[in-house]
Amino acid sequence: MELIDAPRWRKSSRSNGQGGDCVEVADNLPGRVLVRDSKDRQGPALTFGPAAWCAFVGGVSRRP
């Protein structure tokens, strides 16, 4: 059984699956988005508010 407040991690869509530098995002938690290094899953995670995460993703997606 999955806990309601347990993060559901997914890899970046930019990940090539070759074990390189990847990030994982959990955006299923109320009021926050978590980001972690896929190579250090037990390490720290960054926490963003939903508005800050949307601004970040929007800025990154507009870069050439």
PDB file of N, CA, C, O and CB in Angstrom:
ATOM      1  N   MET A   1       0.845  -1.178   0.000  1.00  0.00           N
ATOM      2  CA  MET A   1       0.000   0.000   0.000  1.00  0.00           C
ATOM      3  C   MET A   1       0.889   1.240   0.000  1.00  0.00           C
ATOM      4  O   MET A   1       1.846   1.319   0.770  1.00  0.00           O
ATOM      5  CB  MET A   1      -0.961  -0.001   1.221  1.00  0.00           C
ATOM      6  N   GLU A   2       0.575   2.208  -0.861  1.00  0.00           N
ATOM      7  CA  GLU A   2       1.358   3.435  -0.958  1.00  0.00           C
ATOM      8  C   GLU A   2       0.784   4.492  -0.036  1.00  0.00           C
ATOM      9  O   GLU A   2      -0.432   4.677   0.026  1.00  0.00           O
ATOM     10  CB  GLU A   2       1.394   3.949  -2.404  1.00  0.00           C
ATOM     11  N   LEU A   3       1.645   5.178   0.674  1.00  0.00           N
ATOM     12  CA  LEU A   3       1.210   6.276   1.517  1.00  0.00           C
ATOM     13  C   LEU A   3       0.774   7.436   0.647  1.00  0.00           C
ATOM     14  O   LEU A   3       1.356   7.671  -0.412  1.00  0.00           O
ATOM     15  CB  LEU A   3       2.325   6.708   2.480  1.00  0.00           C
ATOM     16  N   ILE A   4      -0.240   8.163   1.079  1.00  0.00           N
ATOM     17  CA  ILE A   4      -0.752   9.288   0.303  1.00  0.00           C
ATOM     18  C   ILE A   4       0.323  10.364   0.147  1.00  0.00           C
ATOM     19  O   ILE A   4       0.451  10.956  -0.925  1.00  0.00           O
ATOM     20  CB  ILE A   4      -2.009   9.877   0.971  1.00  0.00           C
ATOM     21  N   ASP A   5       1.089  10.622   1.195  1.00  0.00           N
ATOM     22  CA  ASP A   5       2.089  11.687   1.160  1.00  0.00           C
ATOM     23  C   ASP A   5       3.476  11.196   0.760  1.00  0.00           C
ATOM     24  O   ASP A   5       4.454  11.921   0.944  1.00  0.00           O
ATOM     25  CB  ASP A   5       2.166  12.354   2.503  1.00  0.00           C
ATOM     26  N   ALA A   6       3.586   9.996   0.224  1.00  0.00           N
ATOM     27  CA  ALA A   6       4.882   9.488  -0.222  1.00  0.00           C
ATOM     28  C   ALA A   6       5.197  10.073  -1.598  1.00  0.00           C
ATOM     29  O   ALA A   6       4.342  10.061  -2.483  1.00  0.00           O
ATOM     30  CB  ALA A   6       4.889   7.926  -0.266  1.00  0.00           C
ATOM     31  N   PRO A   7       6.418  10.586  -1.786  1.00  0.00           N
ATOM     32  CA  PRO A   7       6.762  11.121  -3.104  1.00  0.00           C
ATOM     33  C   PRO A   7       6.779  10.021  -4.160  1.00  0.00           C
ATOM     34  O   PRO A   7       7.273   8.921  -3.913  1.00  0.00           O
ATOM     35  CB  PRO A   7       8.122  11.820  -3.055  1.00  0.00           C
ATOM     36  N   ARG A   8       6.243  10.322  -5.329  1.00  0.00           N
ATOM     37  CA  ARG A   8       6.325   9.438  -6.490  1.00  0.00           C
ATOM     38  C   ARG A   8       7.364  10.042  -7.424  1.00  0.00           C
ATOM     39  O   ARG A   8       7.096  11.023  -8.118  1.00  0.00           O
ATOM     40  CB  ARG A   8       4.920   9.267  -7.209  1.00  0.00           C
ATOM     41  N   TRP A   9       8.535   9.454  -7.435  1.00  0.00           N
ATOM     42  CA  TRP A   9       9.661   9.985  -8.197  1.00  0.00           C
ATOM     43  C   TRP A   9       9.588   9.564  -9.656  1.00  0.00           C
ATOM     44  O   TRP A   9       9.200   8.438  -9.968  1.00  0.00           O
ATOM     45  CB  TRP A   9      10.979   9.526  -7.588  1.00  0.00           C
ATOM     46  N   ARG A  10       9.962  10.472 -10.544  1.00  0.00           N
ATOM     47  CA  ARG A  10      10.093  10.166 -11.973  1.00  0.00           C
ATOM     48  C   ARG A  10      11.350  10.837 -12.486  1.00  0.00           C
ATOM     49  O   ARG A  10      11.720  11.918 -12.028  1.00  0.00           O
ATOM     50  CB  ARG A  10       8.837  10.636 -12.782  1.00  0.00           C
ATOM     51  N   LYS A  11      12.007  10.189 -13.444  1.00  0.00           N
ATOM     52  CA  LYS A  11      13.233  10.746 -14.023  1.00  0.00           C
ATOM     53  C   LYS A  11      12.908  11.843 -15.008  1.00  0.00           C
ATOM     54  O   LYS A  11      11.829  11.881 -15.600  1.00  0.00           O
ATOM     55  CB  LYS A  11      14.054   9.655 -14.709  1.00  0.00           C
ATOM     56  N   SER A  12      13.863  12.729 -15.168  1.00  0.00           N
ATOM     57  CA  SER A  12      13.729  13.789 -16.148  1.00  0.00           C
ATOM     58  C   SER A  12      13.492  13.207 -17.538  1.00  0.00           C
ATOM     59  O   SER A  12      14.055  12.169 -17.886  1.00  0.00           O
ATOM     60  CB  SER A  12      14.973  14.679 -16.144  1.00  0.00           C
ATOM     61  N   SER A  13      12.670  13.869 -18.319  1.00  0.00           N
ATOM     62  CA  SER A  13      12.438  13.429 -19.698  1.00  0.00           C
ATOM     63  C   SER A  13      13.689  13.597 -20.547  1.00  0.00           C
ATOM     64  O   SER A  13      13.774  13.031 -21.637  1.00  0.00           O
ATOM     65  CB  SER A  13      11.277  14.208 -20.319  1.00  0.00           C
ATOM     66  N   ARG A  14      14.656  14.363 -20.068  1.00  0.00           N
ATOM     67  CA  ARG A  14      15.924  14.563 -20.776  1.00  0.00           C
ATOM     68  C   ARG A  14      16.938  13.474 -20.451  1.00  0.00           C
ATOM     69  O   ARG A  14      18.035  13.466 -21.010  1.00  0.00           O
ATOM     70  CB  ARG A  14      16.507  15.925 -20.432  1.00  0.00           C
ATOM     71  N   SER A  15      16.591  12.567 -19.564  1.00  0.00           N
ATOM     72  CA  SER A  15      17.492  11.479 -19.204  1.00  0.00           C
ATOM     73  C   SER A  15      17.642  10.524 -20.374  1.00  0.00           C
ATOM     74  O   SER A  15      16.662  10.168 -21.028  1.00  0.00           O
ATOM     75  CB  SER A  15      16.981  10.732 -17.961  1.00  0.00           C
ATOM     76  N   ASN A  16      18.876  10.110 -20.634  1.00  0.00           N
ATOM     77  CA  ASN A  16      19.091   9.215 -21.770  1.00  0.00           C
ATOM     78  C   ASN A  16      19.133   7.749 -21.362  1.00  0.00           C
ATOM     79  O   ASN A  16      19.305   6.883 -22.220  1.00  0.00           O
ATOM     80  CB  ASN A  16      20.372   9.577 -22.474  1.00  0.00           C
ATOM     81  N   GLY A  17      18.981   7.452 -20.087  1.00  0.00           N
ATOM     82  CA  GLY A  17      18.973   6.068 -19.639  1.00  0.00           C
ATOM     83  C   GLY A  17      20.338   5.402 -19.613  1.00  0.00           C
ATOM     84  O   GLY A  17      20.422   4.190 -19.410  1.00  0.00           O
ATOM     85  N   GLN A  18      21.400   6.152 -19.811  1.00  0.00           N
ATOM     86  CA  GLN A  18      22.749   5.596 -19.841  1.00  0.00           C
ATOM     87  C   GLN A  18      23.476   5.750 -18.506  1.00  0.00           C
ATOM     88  O   GLN A  18      24.679   5.501 -18.431  1.00  0.00           O
ATOM     89  CB  GLN A  18      23.551   6.259 -20.934  1.00  0.00           C
ATOM     90  N   GLY A  19      22.773   6.150 -17.467  1.00  0.00           N
ATOM     91  CA  GLY A  19      23.391   6.270 -16.149  1.00  0.00           C
ATOM     92  C   GLY A  19      24.154   7.562 -15.958  1.00  0.00           C
ATOM     93  O   GLY A  19      24.991   7.661 -15.061  1.00  0.00           O
ATOM     94  N   GLY A  20      23.881   8.546 -16.781  1.00  0.00           N
ATOM     95  CA  GLY A  20      24.565   9.831 -16.679  1.00  0.00           C
ATOM     96  C   GLY A  20      23.946  10.716 -15.619  1.00  0.00           C
ATOM     97  O   GLY A  20      23.284  10.244 -14.694  1.00  0.00           O
ATOM     98  N   ASP A  21      24.172  12.001 -15.771  1.00  0.00           N
ATOM     99  CA  ASP A  21      23.636  12.973 -14.825  1.00  0.00           C
ATOM    100  C   ASP A  21      22.136  13.110 -15.026  1.00  0.00           C
ATOM    101  O   ASP A  21      21.684  13.569 -16.075  1.00  0.00           O
ATOM    102  CB  ASP A  21      24.331  14.340 -14.987  1.00  0.00           C
ATOM    103  N   CYS A  22      21.367  12.715 -14.023  1.00  0.00           N
ATOM    104  CA  CYS A  22      19.912  12.757 -14.113  1.00  0.00           C
ATOM    105  C   CYS A  22      19.338  13.356 -12.838  1.00  0.00           C
ATOM    106  O   CYS A  22      19.940  13.289 -11.767  1.00  0.00           O
ATOM    107  CB  CYS A  22      19.333  11.345 -14.359  1.00  0.00           C
ATOM    108  N   VAL A  23      18.180  13.933 -12.983  1.00  0.00           N
ATOM    109  CA  VAL A  23      17.432  14.374 -11.812  1.00  0.00           C
ATOM    110  C   VAL A  23      16.100  13.636 -11.803  1.00  0.00           C
ATOM    111  O   VAL A  23      15.591  13.205 -12.838  1.00  0.00           O
ATOM    112  CB  VAL A  23      17.222  15.928 -11.815  1.00  0.00           C
ATOM    113  N   GLU A  24      15.565  13.510 -10.618  1.00  0.00           N
ATOM    114  CA  GLU A  24      14.237  12.934 -10.438  1.00  0.00           C
ATOM    115  C   GLU A  24      13.371  13.978  -9.767  1.00  0.00           C
ATOM    116  O   GLU A  24      13.846  14.753  -8.937  1.00  0.00           O
ATOM    117  CB  GLU A  24      14.285  11.614  -9.601  1.00  0.00           C
ATOM    118  N   VAL A  25      12.100  13.997 -10.128  1.00  0.00           N
ATOM    119  CA  VAL A  25      11.152  14.973  -9.614  1.00  0.00           C
ATOM    120  C   VAL A  25       9.961  14.234  -9.014  1.00  0.00           C
ATOM    121  O   VAL A  25       9.480  13.248  -9.572  1.00  0.00           O
ATOM    122  CB  VAL A  25      10.696  15.952 -10.732  1.00  0.00           C
ATOM    123  N   ALA A  26       9.502  14.719  -7.886  1.00  0.00           N
ATOM    124  CA  ALA A  26       8.254  14.240  -7.289  1.00  0.00           C
ATOM    125  C   ALA A  26       7.331  15.450  -7.176  1.00  0.00           C
ATOM    126  O   ALA A  26       7.572  16.352  -6.374  1.00  0.00           O
ATOM    127  CB  ALA A  26       8.497  13.554  -5.873  1.00  0.00           C
ATOM    128  N   ASP A  27       6.274  15.462  -7.985  1.00  0.00           N
ATOM    129  CA  ASP A  27       5.362  16.604  -7.980  1.00  0.00           C
ATOM    130  C   ASP A  27       3.944  16.215  -7.557  1.00  0.00           C
ATOM    131  O   ASP A  27       2.974  16.886  -7.908  1.00  0.00           O
ATOM    132  CB  ASP A  27       5.329  17.242  -9.355  1.00  0.00           C
ATOM    133  N   ASN A  28       3.840  15.136  -6.807  1.00  0.00           N
ATOM    134  CA  ASN A  28       2.532  14.658  -6.354  1.00  0.00           C
ATOM    135  C   ASN A  28       2.176  15.103  -4.938  1.00  0.00           C
ATOM    136  O   ASN A  28       1.109  14.754  -4.432  1.00  0.00           O
ATOM    137  CB  ASN A  28       2.494  13.161  -6.423  1.00  0.00           C
ATOM    138  N   LEU A  29       3.042  15.858  -4.303  1.00  0.00           N
ATOM    139  CA  LEU A  29       2.799  16.260  -2.920  1.00  0.00           C
ATOM    140  C   LEU A  29       2.134  17.630  -2.855  1.00  0.00           C
ATOM    141  O   LEU A  29       2.507  18.524  -3.614  1.00  0.00           O
ATOM    142  CB  LEU A  29       4.111  16.275  -2.131  1.00  0.00           C
ATOM    143  N   PRO A  30       1.178  17.816  -1.987  1.00  0.00           N
ATOM    144  CA  PRO A  30       0.479  19.104  -1.905  1.00  0.00           C
ATOM    145  C   PRO A  30       1.424  20.244  -1.535  1.00  0.00           C
ATOM    146  O   PRO A  30       2.106  20.185  -0.512  1.00  0.00           O
ATOM    147  CB  PRO A  30      -0.652  19.023  -0.883  1.00  0.00           C
ATOM    148  N   GLY A  31       1.461  21.269  -2.362  1.00  0.00           N
ATOM    149  CA  GLY A  31       2.198  22.483  -2.039  1.00  0.00           C
ATOM    150  C   GLY A  31       3.697  22.435  -2.193  1.00  0.00           C
ATOM    151  O   GLY A  31       4.380  23.376  -1.787  1.00  0.00           O
ATOM    152  N   ARG A  32       4.242  21.360  -2.771  1.00  0.00           N
ATOM    153  CA  ARG A  32       5.699  21.303  -2.939  1.00  0.00           C
ATOM    154  C   ARG A  32       6.091  20.337  -4.049  1.00  0.00           C
ATOM    155  O   ARG A  32       5.373  19.392  -4.377  1.00  0.00           O
ATOM    156  CB  ARG A  32       6.372  20.889  -1.627  1.00  0.00           C
ATOM    157  N   VAL A  33       7.255  20.616  -4.608  1.00  0.00           N
ATOM    158  CA  VAL A  33       7.852  19.777  -5.633  1.00  0.00           C
ATOM    159  C   VAL A  33       9.255  19.440  -5.156  1.00  0.00           C
ATOM    160  O   VAL A  33      10.020  20.334  -4.793  1.00  0.00           O
ATOM    161  CB  VAL A  33       7.867  20.487  -7.041  1.00  0.00           C
ATOM    162  N   LEU A  34       9.596  18.161  -5.154  1.00  0.00           N
ATOM    163  CA  LEU A  34      10.910  17.713  -4.698  1.00  0.00           C
ATOM    164  C   LEU A  34      11.775  17.348  -5.901  1.00  0.00           C
ATOM    165  O   LEU A  34      11.282  16.808  -6.892  1.00  0.00           O
ATOM    166  CB  LEU A  34      10.779  16.506  -3.735  1.00  0.00           C
ATOM    167  N   VAL A  35      13.068  17.647  -5.802  1.00  0.00           N
ATOM    168  CA  VAL A  35      14.026  17.330  -6.859  1.00  0.00           C
ATOM    169  C   VAL A  35      15.239  16.692  -6.194  1.00  0.00           C
ATOM    170  O   VAL A  35      15.729  17.189  -5.180  1.00  0.00           O
ATOM    171  CB  VAL A  35      14.430  18.614  -7.688  1.00  0.00           C
ATOM    172  N   ARG A  36      15.728  15.583  -6.769  1.00  0.00           N
ATOM    173  CA  ARG A  36      16.895  14.905  -6.211  1.00  0.00           C
ATOM    174  C   ARG A  36      17.790  14.382  -7.330  1.00  0.00           C
ATOM    175  O   ARG A  36      17.380  14.281  -8.487  1.00  0.00           O
ATOM    176  CB  ARG A  36      16.462  13.750  -5.287  1.00  0.00           C
ATOM    177  N   ASP A  37      19.009  14.057  -6.956  1.00  0.00           N
ATOM    178  CA  ASP A  37      19.982  13.452  -7.865  1.00  0.00           C
ATOM    179  C   ASP A  37      19.677  11.964  -7.951  1.00  0.00           C
ATOM    180  O   ASP A  37      19.623  11.279  -6.930  1.00  0.00           O
ATOM    181  CB  ASP A  37      21.458  13.703  -7.383  1.00  0.00           C
ATOM    182  N   SER A  38      19.478  11.461  -9.162  1.00  0.00           N
ATOM    183  CA  SER A  38      19.117  10.050  -9.305  1.00  0.00           C
ATOM    184  C   SER A  38      20.241   9.105  -8.898  1.00  0.00           C
ATOM    185  O   SER A  38      19.992   7.926  -8.642  1.00  0.00           O
ATOM    186  CB  SER A  38      18.719   9.768 -10.729  1.00  0.00           C
ATOM    187  N   LYS A  39      21.466   9.600  -8.834  1.00  0.00           N
ATOM    188  CA  LYS A  39      22.598   8.759  -8.421  1.00  0.00           C
ATOM    189  C   LYS A  39      22.744   8.705  -6.908  1.00  0.00           C
ATOM    190  O   LYS A  39      23.504   7.886  -6.391  1.00  0.00           O
ATOM    191  CB  LYS A  39      23.892   9.273  -9.040  1.00  0.00           C
ATOM    192  N   ASP A  40      22.021   9.570  -6.185  1.00  0.00           N
ATOM    193  CA  ASP A  40      22.110   9.630  -4.726  1.00  0.00           C
ATOM    194  C   ASP A  40      20.699   9.716  -4.156  1.00  0.00           C
ATOM    195  O   ASP A  40      20.318  10.722  -3.558  1.00  0.00           O
ATOM    196  CB  ASP A  40      22.977  10.846  -4.259  1.00  0.00           C
ATOM    197  N   ARG A  41      19.944   8.667  -4.346  1.00  0.00           N
ATOM    198  CA  ARG A  41      18.532   8.680  -3.956  1.00  0.00           C
ATOM    199  C   ARG A  41      18.309   8.828  -2.460  1.00  0.00           C
ATOM    200  O   ARG A  41      17.238   9.266  -2.039  1.00  0.00           O
ATOM    201  CB  ARG A  41      17.873   7.427  -4.423  1.00  0.00           C
ATOM    202  N   GLN A  42      19.282   8.477  -1.663  1.00  0.00           N
ATOM    203  CA  GLN A  42      19.143   8.632  -0.216  1.00  0.00           C
ATOM    204  C   GLN A  42      19.664   9.986   0.257  1.00  0.00           C
ATOM    205  O   GLN A  42      19.540  10.327   1.434  1.00  0.00           O
ATOM    206  CB  GLN A  42      19.883   7.510   0.507  1.00  0.00           C
ATOM    207  N   GLY A  43      20.235  10.744  -0.647  1.00  0.00           N
ATOM    208  CA  GLY A  43      20.779  12.056  -0.312  1.00  0.00           C
ATOM    209  C   GLY A  43      19.685  13.105  -0.199  1.00  0.00           C
ATOM    210  O   GLY A  43      18.497  12.785  -0.213  1.00  0.00           O
ATOM    211  N   PRO A  44      20.096  14.353  -0.088  1.00  0.00           N
ATOM    212  CA  PRO A  44      19.125  15.430   0.100  1.00  0.00           C
ATOM    213  C   PRO A  44      18.296  15.687  -1.161  1.00  0.00           C
ATOM    214  O   PRO A  44      18.705  15.359  -2.276  1.00  0.00           O
ATOM    215  CB  PRO A  44      19.840  16.707   0.514  1.00  0.00           C
ATOM    216  N   ALA A  45      17.149  16.268  -0.954  1.00  0.00           N
ATOM    217  CA  ALA A  45      16.274  16.694  -2.055  1.00  0.00           C
ATOM    218  C   ALA A  45      16.009  18.182  -1.897  1.00  0.00           C
ATOM    219  O   ALA A  45      15.855  18.680  -0.783  1.00  0.00           O
ATOM    220  CB  ALA A  45      14.927  15.882  -2.072  1.00  0.00           C
ATOM    221  N   LEU A  46      15.958  18.880  -3.012  1.00  0.00           N
ATOM    222  CA  LEU A  46      15.573  20.283  -3.007  1.00  0.00           C
ATOM    223  C   LEU A  46      14.056  20.361  -2.980  1.00  0.00           C
ATOM    224  O   LEU A  46      13.380  19.520  -3.572  1.00  0.00           O
ATOM    225  CB  LEU A  46      16.153  21.036  -4.243  1.00  0.00           C
ATOM    226  N   THR A  47      13.518  21.359  -2.302  1.00  0.00           N
ATOM    227  CA  THR A  47      12.076  21.553  -2.224  1.00  0.00           C
ATOM    228  C   THR A  47      11.710  22.901  -2.828  1.00  0.00           C
ATOM    229  O   THR A  47      12.283  23.931  -2.473  1.00  0.00           O
ATOM    230  CB  THR A  47      11.583  21.458  -0.761  1.00  0.00           C
ATOM    231  N   PHE A  48      10.752  22.881  -3.741  1.00  0.00           N
ATOM    232  CA  PHE A  48      10.266  24.093  -4.394  1.00  0.00           C
ATOM    233  C   PHE A  48       8.774  24.213  -4.174  1.00  0.00           C
ATOM    234  O   PHE A  48       8.073  23.209  -4.054  1.00  0.00           O
ATOM    235  CB  PHE A  48      10.596  24.085  -5.903  1.00  0.00           C
ATOM    236  N   GLY A  49       8.287  25.444  -4.122  1.00  0.00           N
ATOM    237  CA  GLY A  49       6.847  25.672  -4.176  1.00  0.00           C
ATOM    238  C   GLY A  49       6.393  25.488  -5.619  1.00  0.00           C
ATOM    239  O   GLY A  49       7.205  25.606  -6.537  1.00  0.00           O
ATOM    240  N   PRO A  50       5.114  25.202  -5.836  1.00  0.00           N
ATOM    241  CA  PRO A  50       4.628  24.975  -7.201  1.00  0.00           C
ATOM    242  C   PRO A  50       4.884  26.145  -8.151  1.00  0.00           C
ATOM    243  O   PRO A  50       5.244  25.917  -9.306  1.00  0.00           O
ATOM    244  CB  PRO A  50       3.157  24.687  -7.165  1.00  0.00           C
ATOM    245  N   ALA A  51       4.712  27.374  -7.705  1.00  0.00           N
ATOM    246  CA  ALA A  51       4.934  28.533  -8.572  1.00  0.00           C
ATOM    247  C   ALA A  51       6.405  28.659  -8.945  1.00  0.00           C
ATOM    248  O   ALA A  51       6.727  28.943 -10.098  1.00  0.00           O
ATOM    249  CB  ALA A  51       4.452  29.817  -7.886  1.00  0.00           C
ATOM    250  N   ALA A  52       7.294  28.455  -7.991  1.00  0.00           N
ATOM    251  CA  ALA A  52       8.726  28.523  -8.271  1.00  0.00           C
ATOM    252  C   ALA A  52       9.144  27.428  -9.237  1.00  0.00           C
ATOM    253  O   ALA A  52       9.963  27.667 -10.124  1.00  0.00           O
ATOM    254  CB  ALA A  52       9.531  28.415  -6.978  1.00  0.00           C
ATOM    255  N   TRP A  53       8.592  26.227  -9.079  1.00  0.00           N
ATOM    256  CA  TRP A  53       8.926  25.119  -9.980  1.00  0.00           C
ATOM    257  C   TRP A  53       8.440  25.416 -11.398  1.00  0.00           C
ATOM    258  O   TRP A  53       9.168  25.181 -12.362  1.00  0.00           O
ATOM    259  CB  TRP A  53       8.306  23.799  -9.469  1.00  0.00           C
ATOM    260  N   CYS A  54       7.227  25.926 -11.532  1.00  0.00           N
ATOM    261  CA  CYS A  54       6.701  26.269 -12.862  1.00  0.00           C
ATOM    262  C   CYS A  54       7.548  27.353 -13.519  1.00  0.00           C
ATOM    263  O   CYS A  54       7.799  27.293 -14.723  1.00  0.00           O
ATOM    264  CB  CYS A  54       5.236  26.736 -12.761  1.00  0.00           C
ATOM    265  N   ALA A  55       7.992  28.341 -12.746  1.00  0.00           N
ATOM    266  CA  ALA A  55       8.852  29.396 -13.298  1.00  0.00           C
ATOM    267  C   ALA A  55      10.182  28.806 -13.758  1.00  0.00           C
ATOM    268  O   ALA A  55      10.682  29.170 -14.822  1.00  0.00           O
ATOM    269  CB  ALA A  55       9.094  30.511 -12.250  1.00  0.00           C
ATOM    270  N   PHE A  56      10.755  27.908 -12.977  1.00  0.00           N
ATOM    271  CA  PHE A  56      12.014  27.270 -13.346  1.00  0.00           C
ATOM    272  C   PHE A  56      11.864  26.454 -14.629  1.00  0.00           C
ATOM    273  O   PHE A  56      12.657  26.606 -15.559  1.00  0.00           O
ATOM    274  CB  PHE A  56      12.509  26.375 -12.208  1.00  0.00           C
ATOM    275  N   VAL A  57      10.856  25.596 -14.681  1.00  0.00           N
ATOM    276  CA  VAL A  57      10.633  24.747 -15.858  1.00  0.00           C
ATOM    277  C   VAL A  57      10.355  25.610 -17.086  1.00  0.00           C
ATOM    278  O   VAL A  57      10.847  25.312 -18.175  1.00  0.00           O
ATOM    279  CB  VAL A  57       9.459  23.766 -15.613  1.00  0.00           C
ATOM    280  N   GLY A  58       9.576  26.666 -16.922  1.00  0.00           N
ATOM    281  CA  GLY A  58       9.296  27.570 -18.040  1.00  0.00           C
ATOM    282  C   GLY A  58      10.543  28.253 -18.547  1.00  0.00           C
ATOM    283  O   GLY A  58      10.725  28.400 -19.755  1.00  0.00           O
ATOM    284  N   GLY A  59      11.410  28.674 -17.633  1.00  0.00           N
ATOM    285  CA  GLY A  59      12.659  29.310 -18.026  1.00  0.00           C
ATOM    286  C   GLY A  59      13.601  28.354 -18.730  1.00  0.00           C
ATOM    287  O   GLY A  59      14.233  28.722 -19.721  1.00  0.00           O
ATOM    288  N   VAL A  60      13.701  27.150 -18.239  1.00  0.00           N
ATOM    289  CA  VAL A  60      14.569  26.153 -18.848  1.00  0.00           C
ATOM    290  C   VAL A  60      14.060  25.758 -20.225  1.00  0.00           C
ATOM    291  O   VAL A  60      14.858  25.595 -21.148  1.00  0.00           O
ATOM    292  CB  VAL A  60      14.677  24.923 -17.953  1.00  0.00           C
ATOM    293  N   SER A  61      12.774  25.605 -20.382  1.00  0.00           N
ATOM    294  CA  SER A  61      12.223  25.162 -21.661  1.00  0.00           C
ATOM    295  C   SER A  61      12.353  26.224 -22.748  1.00  0.00           C
ATOM    296  O   SER A  61      12.278  25.894 -23.932  1.00  0.00           O
ATOM    297  CB  SER A  61      10.767  24.784 -21.491  1.00  0.00           C
ATOM    298  N   ARG A  62      12.546  27.484 -22.380  1.00  0.00           N
ATOM    299  CA  ARG A  62      12.728  28.543 -23.376  1.00  0.00           C
ATOM    300  C   ARG A  62      14.175  28.711 -23.809  1.00  0.00           C
ATOM    301  O   ARG A  62      14.457  29.474 -24.733  1.00  0.00           O
ATOM    302  CB  ARG A  62      12.218  29.847 -22.831  1.00  0.00           C
ATOM    303  N   ARG A  63      15.097  28.012 -23.157  1.00  0.00           N
ATOM    304  CA  ARG A  63      16.519  28.151 -23.489  1.00  0.00           C
ATOM    305  C   ARG A  63      16.807  27.393 -24.777  1.00  0.00           C
ATOM    306  O   ARG A  63      16.227  26.337 -25.027  1.00  0.00           O
ATOM    307  CB  ARG A  63      17.423  27.629 -22.330  1.00  0.00           C
ATOM    308  N   PRO A  64      17.713  27.942 -25.599  1.00  0.00           N
ATOM    309  CA  PRO A  64      18.055  27.255 -26.863  1.00  0.00           C
ATOM    310  C   PRO A  64      18.752  25.929 -26.668  1.00  0.00           C
ATOM    311  O   PRO A  64      19.089  25.260 -27.644  1.00  0.00           O
ATOM    312  CB  PRO A  64      18.926  28.134 -27.701  1.00  0.00           C
TER     313      PRO A  64
END
